[in-house]
Amino acid sequence: MKKYDDMSTEELNNEIKRLKDLLEEVIEEREMIFSTTGIHRSVQYHVVKYETEINEIKENIDHISRLAEGRAAM
């Protein structure tokens, strides 16, 4: 996550917004996929895929939020 270290506070806040939008899209996609009937094939793969992606996005949001807060406090 070093790529975020050189960003300005404004860039960090924009990245947080982008990631939150992405998180919402992934969650909506996951819900749509799992609400589809007949999706019994490779369901475990999809569960792991979405949970991994969602967790990575949340970790990035948390990391960037801490960076932005630290810079704002300066």
C-alpha positions as CSV (number, residue, x, y, z in Angstrom):
1,M,0.0,0.0,0.0
2,K,3.0,2.2,-0.4
3,K,1.4,3.7,-3.5
4,Y,-0.8,5.8,-1.2
5,D,2.1,7.3,0.8
6,D,2.9,10.0,-1.8
7,M,-0.7,11.1,-2.3
8,S,-2.0,14.4,-1.1
9,T,-4.9,14.5,1.4
10,E,-7.3,15.4,-1.5
11,E,-6.0,12.5,-3.6
12,L,-6.5,10.1,-0.6
13,N,-10.0,11.3,-0.1
14,N,-10.8,10.8,-3.8
15,E,-9.4,7.3,-3.6
16,I,-11.5,6.5,-0.5
17,K,-14.6,7.7,-2.4
18,R,-13.6,5.6,-5.4
19,L,-13.0,2.5,-3.3
20,K,-16.3,3.0,-1.4
21,D,-18.1,3.1,-4.8
22,L,-16.3,0.0,-5.9
23,L,-17.2,-1.8,-2.7
24,E,-20.9,-0.9,-3.2
25,E,-20.7,-2.3,-6.8
26,V,-19.0,-5.5,-5.7
27,I,-21.6,-6.1,-2.9
28,E,-24.4,-5.4,-5.4
29,E,-22.9,-7.8,-7.9
30,R,-22.5,-10.5,-5.2
31,E,-26.1,-10.1,-4.2
32,M,-27.3,-10.4,-7.8
33,I,-25.2,-13.5,-8.4
34,F,-26.3,-15.3,-5.3
35,S,-30.0,-14.4,-5.8
36,T,-29.9,-16.0,-9.2
37,T,-31.6,-19.4,-9.2
38,G,-29.6,-22.4,-10.5
39,I,-26.2,-21.0,-9.5
40,H,-25.1,-24.1,-7.7
41,R,-22.0,-24.6,-9.9
42,S,-18.8,-23.4,-8.3
43,V,-20.7,-21.4,-5.6
44,Q,-17.9,-21.9,-3.1
45,Y,-15.5,-20.2,-5.6
46,H,-17.8,-17.2,-5.9
47,V,-18.2,-16.9,-2.1
48,V,-14.4,-16.9,-1.6
49,K,-13.9,-14.5,-4.5
50,Y,-16.3,-11.9,-3.3
51,E,-15.4,-12.1,0.3
52,T,-11.7,-11.8,-0.6
53,E,-12.4,-8.8,-2.9
54,I,-14.6,-7.1,-0.3
55,N,-12.1,-7.6,2.5
56,E,-9.3,-6.2,0.4
57,I,-11.3,-3.1,-0.5
58,K,-12.3,-2.5,3.1
59,E,-8.6,-2.9,4.2
60,N,-7.6,-0.3,1.6
61,I,-10.3,2.1,2.7
62,D,-9.2,1.7,6.4
63,H,-5.5,2.2,5.5
64,I,-6.2,5.3,3.3
65,S,-8.5,6.7,5.9
66,R,-5.8,6.5,8.6
67,L,-3.3,8.2,6.2
68,A,-5.7,11.0,5.4
69,E,-6.6,11.5,9.1
70,G,-2.9,11.6,10.0
71,R,-2.2,14.2,7.3
72,A,-5.2,16.3,8.3
73,A,-3.9,16.4,11.9
74,M,-0.6,17.9,10.8
